Amino acid sequence: MLTRHSSGPPRTSDLIIVGAGVVGAACAYYAARAGLHVTVVDRGPVAGGTTGAGEGNLLVSDKAPGPELELALNSAQLWRDLATELPARIEYETKGGVVVASTEPELTALRRFAAEQRRAGVEATEVPADRLTDLEPHLAPGLAGGVHYPQDAQVQPALAAAHLLRAADDTGHLTLRLGEEVTAVLTGRPGEVRGVRTTRHGEVHAPHVLNAAGTWGGQLARLAGLELPVHPRRGFVLVTEPLPRVVRHKVYSAEYVSDVASGSAGLQTSAVVEGTPAGPVLIGASRERVGFDRTLSVEALRRLAGQAVRLFPALARVRAIRTYAGFRPYLPDHLPAIGPDPRLPGLLHACGHEGAGIGLAPATGALIAAMLTGGELALDPAPFAPDRFEHEESVR
Ligand SMILES: Cc1cc2nc3c(=O)[nH]c(=O)nc-3n(C[C@H](O)[C@H](O)[C@H](O)COP(=O)(O)OP(=O)(O)OC[C@H]3O[C@@H](n4cnc5c(N)ncnc54)[C@H](O)[C@@H]3O)c2cc1C
């Protein structure tokens, strides 16, 4: 259990969370339910950061055995629980994923990957080429085969963040401060955190401050005098006009997995195609590290559209009605930073979830709450240690 500081200025909360994205909201939810008084501060609205630009895939299918998959499996369970605790408006759907291979060598690699995942607890069933249309009637002919992942699910990210905060508020333990920027992390004499300074309320005190600032987590850490190499990895999503249910699962090609795991700064696209309850098909998402540049990339959209049509030829006749971009919070080893920062007692981090923050939010929140209250940790948090980059050159 983390020690609460007994001395210092009067406190208004046990925990200040900087960031009202899905990760901050999940941390607030689990911490408030554990009895902590929580203040969430965001300079914008709820889900105004990357959460509002995400797609809402809750994937285990794209993760190799290791710490991120453990976190994803734990989160998958917690999302199932949340689906019964939060209103149906969060649009949680256990639709499952289908990963398809175009060639025999790709299928061999996919088969090997799925076998490793199965040993780590993932449900994965091979689907022969001639049975793929049982799952997805509109899939292109000529594919080599695929794997069905029934644990993959979906949620509407902004609504999920909003309802997590509303449920936290229902405990009576939440103060939400929106439109208020954190400009300093306050420390006391012995170098312990004692709160934050915000643009509207001046000093806000608490013995613990959680950095849930997503892609801006590095900047928040710097306010505390620390380095955390979180960088933006841009992604575009293409949205079609509303359609009858053409795509039933999350469907993507096997090459997507290597794109996700790659650290390349260059443009990568491997379309994940999915239908939504409202009708539009989402085609996402590209990956590239170009800083916080929001300029529309026609090349990224052209590639996404082309790949989606190769998977679902019927989409060639469908109009794309809009596109949006967001910045994934990228840490050099593709793992988030979760837990207390040993360099500054009282400071914790829950950021850097890259392209999986919506999926990984509940497990992150539950871990943070357990760390603060002495609860049982569902998994070993060591791989997510926030100071693990301390002796490495920052990678852009
Ligand atoms: C195109 C795209 C598609 C994606 N698809 C998926 C997907 O399908 N599944 C999935 O799991 N993930 C997906 N992601 C990734 C996911 O969106 C992110 O990992 C997740 O939203 C991160 O959430 P967060 O709460 O950490 O950050 P954010 O949502 O960015 O929240 C951080 C908040 O901190 C606030 N903030 C920052 N600095 C300060 C400050 N100084 N003072 C006050 N407030 C501050 C910001 O205003 C912001 O609201 C996708 C991302 C992109 C870009």
The ligand as a MOL file (V3000), in Angstrom:
LIG
                    3D

  0  0  0     0  0            999 V3000
M  V30 BEGIN CTAB
M  V30 COUNTS 53 58 0 0 0
M  V30 BEGIN ATOM
M  V30 1 C -7.0440 6.7440 -34.7450 0
M  V30 2 C -6.9670 6.0610 -33.4280 0
M  V30 3 C -7.6620 4.8560 -33.2390 0
M  V30 4 C -7.5770 4.2130 -32.0090 0
M  V30 5 N -8.2900 3.0700 -31.8310 0
M  V30 6 C -8.2250 2.4240 -30.6400 0
M  V30 7 C -8.9830 1.2520 -30.4200 0
M  V30 8 O -9.7050 0.8090 -31.2960 0
M  V30 9 N -8.8660 0.6180 -29.2280 0
M  V30 10 C -8.0570 1.1050 -28.2280 0
M  V30 11 O -7.9820 0.4800 -27.1750 0
M  V30 12 N -7.3500 2.2240 -28.3970 0
M  V30 13 C -7.4120 2.9020 -29.5710 0
M  V30 14 N -6.7040 4.0320 -29.7630 0
M  V30 15 C -5.8430 4.5050 -28.6840 0
M  V30 16 C -6.6670 5.1590 -27.5960 0
M  V30 17 O -7.5270 6.1050 -28.1810 0
M  V30 18 C -5.7280 5.8000 -26.5600 0
M  V30 19 O -4.7740 4.8600 -26.1090 0
M  V30 20 C -6.5510 6.2680 -25.3630 0
M  V30 21 O -7.6280 7.0660 -25.7810 0
M  V30 22 C -5.6780 7.0380 -24.4060 0
M  V30 23 O -6.5250 7.4920 -23.3880 0
M  V30 24 P -5.9840 8.4380 -22.2530 0
M  V30 25 O -7.0760 8.6380 -21.2860 0
M  V30 26 O -4.6690 7.9130 -21.7750 0
M  V30 27 O -5.6020 9.7890 -23.0290 0
M  V30 28 P -6.5500 10.9680 -23.5360 0
M  V30 29 O -7.8590 10.5080 -23.9620 0
M  V30 30 O -5.7470 11.7440 -24.5250 0
M  V30 31 O -6.7660 11.8220 -22.2270 0
M  V30 32 C -5.7380 12.6260 -21.6850 0
M  V30 33 C -6.3810 13.8950 -21.1970 0
M  V30 34 O -5.4070 14.6370 -20.4700 0
M  V30 35 C -5.7240 15.9940 -20.6310 0
M  V30 36 N -4.5370 16.7840 -20.2880 0
M  V30 37 C -3.2970 16.6800 -20.7960 0
M  V30 38 N -2.4580 17.5500 -20.2010 0
M  V30 39 C -3.1950 18.2380 -19.2910 0
M  V30 40 C -2.9070 19.2660 -18.3620 0
M  V30 41 N -1.6840 19.8030 -18.2320 0
M  V30 42 N -3.9100 19.7410 -17.5780 0
M  V30 43 C -5.1610 19.2060 -17.6730 0
M  V30 44 N -5.4960 18.2390 -18.5390 0
M  V30 45 C -4.5240 17.7470 -19.3260 0
M  V30 46 C -6.1310 16.1060 -22.0870 0
M  V30 47 O -6.9340 17.2490 -22.2850 0
M  V30 48 C -6.8680 14.8030 -22.3110 0
M  V30 49 O -8.2660 14.9560 -22.2010 0
M  V30 50 C -6.7670 4.7430 -30.9610 0
M  V30 51 C -6.1080 5.9410 -31.1600 0
M  V30 52 C -6.2000 6.6060 -32.3690 0
M  V30 53 C -5.4770 7.9030 -32.5520 0
M  V30 END ATOM
M  V30 BEGIN BOND
M  V30 1 1 1 2
M  V30 2 1 2 3
M  V30 3 2 2 52
M  V30 4 2 3 4
M  V30 5 1 4 5
M  V30 6 1 4 50
M  V30 7 2 5 6
M  V30 8 1 6 7
M  V30 9 1 6 13
M  V30 10 2 7 8
M  V30 11 1 7 9
M  V30 12 1 9 10
M  V30 13 2 10 11
M  V30 14 1 10 12
M  V30 15 2 12 13
M  V30 16 1 13 14
M  V30 17 1 14 15
M  V30 18 1 14 50
M  V30 19 1 15 16
M  V30 20 1 16 17
M  V30 21 1 16 18
M  V30 22 1 18 19
M  V30 23 1 18 20
M  V30 24 1 20 21
M  V30 25 1 20 22
M  V30 26 1 22 23
M  V30 27 1 23 24
M  V30 28 2 24 25
M  V30 29 1 24 26
M  V30 30 1 24 27
M  V30 31 1 27 28
M  V30 32 2 28 29
M  V30 33 1 28 30
M  V30 34 1 28 31
M  V30 35 1 31 32
M  V30 36 1 32 33
M  V30 37 1 33 34
M  V30 38 1 33 48
M  V30 39 1 34 35
M  V30 40 1 35 36
M  V30 41 1 35 46
M  V30 42 1 36 37
M  V30 43 1 36 45
M  V30 44 2 37 38
M  V30 45 1 38 39
M  V30 46 1 39 40
M  V30 47 2 39 45
M  V30 48 1 40 41
M  V30 49 2 40 42
M  V30 50 1 42 43
M  V30 51 2 43 44
M  V30 52 1 44 45
M  V30 53 1 46 47
M  V30 54 1 46 48
M  V30 55 1 48 49
M  V30 56 2 50 51
M  V30 57 1 51 52
M  V30 58 1 52 53
M  V30 END BOND
M  V30 END CTAB
M  END
